[in-house]
């Protein structure tokens, strides 16, 4: 059986070697960021060591499906998890839990339990940080590479609509990320 460190190396290798260079947002840096934020939020939400282990694994695999498909990548990520996680010692029940968390990141997010809420929040945690503008610029570049007709104005409208509809699930993100997200939304609306 292989170790978690080997699993992390493998996933990062997959992302770095198989993703299109047009992926300016959904890249290995995003995955590692989500892993870190998942652990941070989980600790604030009083998760057990076992829960944090499953959460960090789900975070690591949550976007691997992008190497095959853009829309619907969450299902593909679960397919990869089902294929590879047994080799890292994960049980069928663990994998079901992990896939539930991965699917909770699908937009619109609809997590069904605490662990799914944590990963859903970690995936979009950046919306409530000072890095929102830079991260959203990377996402615009990524989407623009797939749809060259996408204008900055259309993108800003998409962001405003998305952020208005988005809400955090965990008490940590509600308290620590929601105010910054609201300020970013206000700034976008003032630019119209």
N, C-alpha and C positions, 0 to 999 in steps of 0.2 A: 504494500500500500504506500502511496506517495503522500508527502507532507503538504500542509497548507501553504508553506513557502513555495514548494514546487508548483502547486496549483496557481498561486498568484503569478509566478513567473510565466507559466504556460498561458494564462489568460491575457496577460500584458503582451506576450509575444504574438498571440492571435490577433489582438487589436492592432498592434503596430505593423504587423506584416500583411494583414488581410484587408484592413479598412482602406477605402479610397482616400487619396490625399485631399479630397474635397470635404472630408469630415473635419471641420474646424472646431466643432463643439463636441460631438459624440466621439471622442477619441480616448486614448488611454489615460490622459490627464483628468478628463471628466470622471472616468471610472474610479481612479484613485481618490479623487476629491470626494466622490459620493461614499466610498468606503470610509474615509476619515470622518465625514459628517454623520454617517450612520452610527458609527461607534460613539461619537460625541453626544448625539441626541439620545442614543440608547442608554448611556450612563446617566444622563439627566432624567430619563424616564424610568430609572431604577430597574433596568433589565438584569437578568442573571447572566453569568458568564456563558452559559449554554445558549441563551437567547442572542447574546452579542455575537457569538461564533456563527450561528445560523444567519443572523442579519448581515454580518460582514461578508459571508459567502454569497448571499443573495445580491448584495451590492456589487461584488466583484463580477458576477455573471450577468447582471441585469441588462447590459447593452451589447453583449457578445453577438446577439442575433443580427446586429447591424452589418456584420460581415457578409450576410446573405441577402437581407431585405431591409428596407427603410420602414415602410408602414407595415405593422405587424411584427416588428422585430422582437417584441416581448415573448410571443409564442415561440419564435426561433431560439431565443435565449433559453427558454425552458427546455426545448429539445436538446440544446447543447448540455444543459445542466443534467438532464436525464441520462445523456450519453456518457458524460465524463465523471460526474460526482460519485458514482459507485466505486470508481478506482481510487478515490480519495477517502473512502471509508464512510460515506454518507448512506444512511438507510433509505428505504423507499419513503418512509414517513417524513424523514428530514427533507428529502427532495420535494415532496408534495408541499411542505411548509415553505421551502425556498421558492418554489414556483408560484405559490400564492403571493409571496412578497414581490416577486418580479412582475407579476401581472398587475399588482396594485400601482405600478408606476405608469401604466397605460393611461393615456389622456382620453376622456376625463377620468381622473383618479377616483377609484371607489374602493378604498381599503376596507377589509372586513374585520380586522382585529388589530391589536396594539402593534404587533411586529410589522404588519403591512402598512400601518399608519406611519411608522418610523421610517421605513424605506421610501415611501411616497414623499414624505417631507424632506428627507435627505437628498432625493433626486432633484427637487426644486428649491432647495434651501438657498441657493445663490440669489433667488429673487429678492431676498431680504438682506442682502449684503452690499457693501460698498463696491463690489465687483460686478454688480448687475449689468451695468452699461457695457463693460468689456465682454462679458459672457454673452450678452444678447447680440452684440456685434458679431461674435464668432458664429452664433446660431444663424444670424442673417446671412453671413457668407456661405454657410453650409447649404441653407435653403435656396439661396440665389444661384448656387452652382447647379442645383437640380432644376430650378425654374428661373432662367435668366431674365424673364419678364417681370419678376417680383421687384417692385419699387420700394424705396425707403419709406414712402408715405403709406403704402399698403402694409409694410412690415410694422410700422408704428401702430397702425389700426389693429393689426393682429395682436400685437403685444398688449395694447390697452384692453381689448376684449378679453384676452387670456387672463391678464392679471386681475381684472374686475371679477371674473368667474372663479379664480383660484382662491382656495383657503387652506391654511395649514391645519393639521389634525392634532399634533402633539402640543402639550402645554409649553414645552421649551420653545418651539418655533412660533407659537402664537405670541408669546411674551417677547422673545428676542429677535424675531425676524419680521413679524407683521408690520411694525412701525416703519422700518426702512423700506419695505415693499410698498407701503402706502405712499411714502414720500416719492418713490420712483414713479409710481403711477401718476401722481399729481404732476411731476415734472414732464412726463410724456404728454399728458393732456394739455399742459400749458404750451407745448411746442406746436400744437395743431393750428 
